[in-house]
């Protein structure tokens, strides 16, 4: 044994940063792909043998094969010690499949457990039940004391505060940047529309106007070559209508992918857009279609955000107006000095998302019953809606920042509208961002009377119905909180968008199953979406008093966010939030314990709150006032190494729950820790946060409740990991005249060769190298594959490498 002092000159270090790509898919139809095994390259040949003692009952357990192997080895050892020459042992033991030899038994023995373990990526919501058992399984996984609930508490109470000083919106809120979503599917209600009251007479256009809005036609036909039905964006009977119609472009599969805008003025607004020829040039149509105008084809493409500005004035440009799409204008001419209809006197209600067909008494949508029921304006002393009406032109697109001006905007003002710059609000007749406001008229009573015991009259606070969420863990979006007309301060009548459904089954389905069975609440939950238009800069808080803004975590008013940290109030909690009241809360818990493994029924929750109509059960059990309408994705570090590489994450829900496959969501991280929606084919709003990524911990938090049940039917996640690989190299020199003796007492000096003329015959074998610390403790060892012969005149350099 020889010692060589290792100095800093003998040490080399360098590092590599690796970015392994990962793709994982979880689907209710195709299963799981992309899981990671605990052992990187598992072998099916490695077996786990259970050596069972005779006290366990030979041959009478589930380990019959292992027992036979143990018995084989015992008999073989016994025969060997006795000098037996037996070669056939198959008759001495019987496997479950009959007599077998040793190799047959080995082949059928249990594979090593560690070689079969694979890690998946889990997507889950915080549990809401109170399971009677603490045994892991379906019922316990839904329990408020399961690890899944603990994960949510850890993220909200520990990780978010720890990251709050970093960029990336690491606070329990989401950005108040939203869009209106209209689409058609068998699972959602038909005839849906938003109706705004004309209580100021401002929606009926006369001698000048500008209509401004952003549109993204995300949807197409159900099959190649199908007919795309014209969908109405804005409509005031006998005044104007703007509709989305198909263009001539199709994609490679034959689906329409280009669109046009149709403008109908005055009497022409009463004609269904389906009846208008799209091939006739502007100002070439005859009465009653003489005031129908279209934008050119190929200006609006599927899946892209587009700004539309439609202008006309009787005193400008010789009555020549234009339809401007993303700054490209198409002219049209109105020959008269006014577009006010002479053949009809419109009531003037504004319809969004559909076209109204019926009597002119549209003010009856704001009758006494509707006013008292949902808290909207009252324009009619009667109690009934218009007697005859229908909505047959449903829109299939997303919208945001809808404005109606009763003046002609200049070219510069139109450009400013396009990018969200400041524009004078003079003669602004209508403005729907849509933006969240912290207080709106209630739409809870009817919903709650069917799902919980008592009706509750309360203003609608928060982004979702807290009573449905807190009582039965159901999800219903408070869309009325997003629908305030900021120009007039009024809320719409929501036709086929009032979340009414009956819960009458006493089975074990959860509340969301019943909500999705109702076409109206199912549409409600898909109407407000996170906006991903990155070319627009919203004016947060414009025309709103600070009392309607949400608040940040410090209690300061902030119009840019929607706070999720204090959805519930102390008065909602049974027994208070700081103490458990055994008399009241234990009764609640006992009444909602899950008795079967199939889940918990909302009926249990309903009975639990009969005596406390203003209380909520789930927050009472968890003592958590924050939102539970989140999704958490937990990624094991087996997938990524040291951390998820910032800016590499993409999560896709290709078939959003309740949309019949019409909707999909794609989320990406912006490299700073925020998730943003990235479905648009144009620039996306990377600053609009809908969730967070904790890169080091491998936890993804989806915060926005407007991404309804994200990942419930399956999801795909793609990302790159980051693995820092450090390499330590130690150069161990073996110089001439060194390392030429051995401390082995059996060492004999012999010649290194049979050559009589060899001038340096003596040698030693080097079999390994050990590295010692200052106290001569072995801290690293390297064994050579075969001994190395070293003569006194030889010179070697050993390079020892260690990766860590």
Beta strands, then each sheet from edge to edge (+ up, - down):
strand 1: 11-18
strand 2: 21-27
strand 3: 31-33
strand 4: 36-37
strand 5: 94-95
strand 6: 98-99
strand 7: 118-119
strand 8: 122-124
strand 9: 130-131
strand 10: 173-175
strand 11: 178-182
strand 12: 193-196
strand 13: 208-216
strand 14: 231-236
strand 15: 240-246
strand 16: 258-265
strand 17: 292-294
strand 18: 300-301
strand 19: 306-313
strand 20: 320-325
strand 21: 328-333
strand 22: 350-352
strand 23: 356-358
strand 24: 389-391
strand 25: 397-405
strand 26: 428-432
strand 27: 493-495
strand 28: 528-530
strand 29: 550-551
strand 30: 557-558
strand 31: 561-563
strand 32: 593-594
strand 33: 631-634
strand 34: 643-644
strand 35: 650-653
strand 36: 665-669
strand 37: 674-677
strand 38: 691-694
strand 39: 699-702
strand 40: 714-734
strand 41: 763-772
strand 42: 778-791
strand 43: 796-803
sheet 1: 1+ 40- 2+ 3-
sheet 2: 1+ 40- 34+
sheet 3: 1+ 40- 35+ 36- 37+ 38- 39+ 33- 8+
sheet 4: 1+ 40- 43+
sheet 5: 4+ 7-
sheet 6: 5+ 6-
sheet 7: 9+ 32+
sheet 8: 10+ 31-
sheet 9: 21+ 20- 19+ 13- 25+ 11- 28+
sheet 10: 17+ 16- 15+ 14- 22+ 12- 27+
sheet 11: 21+ 20- 19+ 13- 25+ 26-
sheet 12: 17+ 16- 18+
sheet 13: 23+ 24-
sheet 14: 29+ 30-
sheet 15: 41+ 42-
end
